[in-house]
Amino acid sequence: MSRPIVISGPSGTGKSTLLKKLFAEFPGKFGFSVSNTTRQPREGEVDGKDYHFTTVENFQKAIEEKKFIEWAQFSGNYYGTSIKAVKDVADKGLVCLLDIDMQGVKSVKQTDLNARYLFLAPPSIETLRQRLESRGTETADSLEKRIAAASAELAYAETGAHDKIIVNDDLEKAYTEFRSFILDQ
Ligand SMILES: Nc1ncnc2c1ncn2[C@@H]1O[C@H](COP(=O)(O)OP(=O)(O)OP(=O)(O)O)[C@@H](O)[C@H]1O
């Protein structure tokens, strides 16, 4: 059974970019966990595939029973990643990848998932700011919030919480390191 891999790093460091390359190179090898939610299914959404749809009562019970790695409430609905959802991916013979933030990393460390931790760092905060600006997805306010969160993430990485830190400077070089850590089960 393969160990789940937790990928974290400040927003804009290049996690999505590297994951996209990995999926293109190895189709059918990796999987993401299916989240739980109390929101209503939308047209075409399949229970157990898009989400595990559940009731507020059941969701709150699962929170009390500590079944979630992370959960949050957005516009009145609950969303969360359960420990079981991560194990289900490995049961299907896939390597589970978790793209989560620092709080998520801390929570996974408190479970029995026996995960491996990869941190993706930007070459500098200044480069990170430029990448977020040129991605064109941020307002001035959300940019500042992401930069502040990035400093906290980098400080946490300096405590040695991860098995591997990759600096995403040159994309091809970062991908080679990324791929090799992930394939090295
Ligand atoms: N090595 C690199 N050199 C230059 N630009 C890069 C590099 N890696 C990624 N980028 C660019 O930086 C921007 C942020 O990358 P990406 O969206 O993959 O970050 P992310 O970590 O997934 O962010 P989020 O957590 O907000 O989704 C993108 O525009 C991407 O094309």
The ligand as an SDF file (V2000), in Angstrom:
LIG
                    3D

 31 33  0  0  0  0  0  0  0  0999 V2000
    9.4380   27.6520  -12.0130 N   0  0  0  0  0  0  0  0  0  0  0  0
    8.5790   28.6220  -12.3930 C   0  0  0  0  0  0  0  0  0  0  0  0
    9.0760   29.7200  -12.9830 N   0  0  0  0  0  0  0  0  0  0  0  0
    8.2540   30.7290  -13.3570 C   0  0  0  0  0  0  0  0  0  0  0  0
    6.9250   30.7410  -13.1810 N   0  0  0  0  0  0  0  0  0  0  0  0
    6.3680   29.6670  -12.5940 C   0  0  0  0  0  0  0  0  0  0  0  0
    7.1580   28.5450  -12.1670 C   0  0  0  0  0  0  0  0  0  0  0  0
    6.3290   27.6400  -11.6110 N   0  0  0  0  0  0  0  0  0  0  0  0
    5.0790   28.1460  -11.6810 C   0  0  0  0  0  0  0  0  0  0  0  0
    5.0840   29.3680  -12.2850 N   0  0  0  0  0  0  0  0  0  0  0  0
    3.9380   30.2660  -12.5200 C   0  0  0  0  0  0  0  0  0  0  0  0
    3.5870   30.8150  -11.2350 O   0  0  0  0  0  0  0  0  0  0  0  0
    2.1500   30.9630  -11.1250 C   0  0  0  0  0  0  0  0  0  0  0  0
    1.6670   30.2150   -9.8740 C   0  0  0  0  0  0  0  0  0  0  0  0
    1.7680   28.8110  -10.0910 O   0  0  0  0  0  0  0  0  0  0  0  0
    0.5860   27.8030   -9.6290 P   0  0  0  0  0  0  0  0  0  0  0  0
   -0.7480   28.3540  -10.0180 O   0  0  0  0  0  0  0  0  0  0  0  0
    0.9630   26.4540  -10.1040 O   0  0  0  0  0  0  0  0  0  0  0  0
    0.7600   27.9050   -8.0220 O   0  0  0  0  0  0  0  0  0  0  0  0
    0.0090   27.1190   -6.8330 P   0  0  0  0  0  0  0  0  0  0  0  0
    1.0530   26.8190   -5.8340 O   0  0  0  0  0  0  0  0  0  0  0  0
   -0.7730   25.9910   -7.3670 O   0  0  0  0  0  0  0  0  0  0  0  0
   -0.9660   28.2390   -6.2670 O   0  0  0  0  0  0  0  0  0  0  0  0
   -2.3940   28.0580   -5.4730 P   0  0  0  0  0  0  0  0  0  0  0  0
   -2.0550   27.3540   -4.1910 O   0  0  0  0  0  0  0  0  0  0  0  0
   -2.8420   29.4900   -5.2730 O   0  0  0  0  0  0  0  0  0  0  0  0
   -3.3170   27.2860   -6.3630 O   0  0  0  0  0  0  0  0  0  0  0  0
    1.5570   30.4330  -12.4080 C   0  0  0  0  0  0  0  0  0  0  0  0
    1.2400   31.5080  -13.2460 O   0  0  0  0  0  0  0  0  0  0  0  0
    2.6690   29.5580  -13.0000 C   0  0  0  0  0  0  0  0  0  0  0  0
    2.6040   29.4930  -14.4030 O   0  0  0  0  0  0  0  0  0  0  0  0
  1  2  1  0
  2  3  1  0
  2  7  2  0
  3  4  2  0
  4  5  1  0
  5  6  2  0
  6  7  1  0
  6 10  1  0
  7  8  1  0
  8  9  2  0
  9 10  1  0
 10 11  1  0
 11 12  1  0
 11 30  1  0
 12 13  1  0
 13 14  1  0
 13 28  1  0
 14 15  1  0
 15 16  1  0
 16 17  2  0
 16 18  1  0
 16 19  1  0
 19 20  1  0
 20 21  2  0
 20 22  1  0
 20 23  1  0
 23 24  1  0
 24 25  2  0
 24 26  1  0
 24 27  1  0
 28 29  1  0
 28 30  1  0
 30 31  1  0
M  END
$$$$
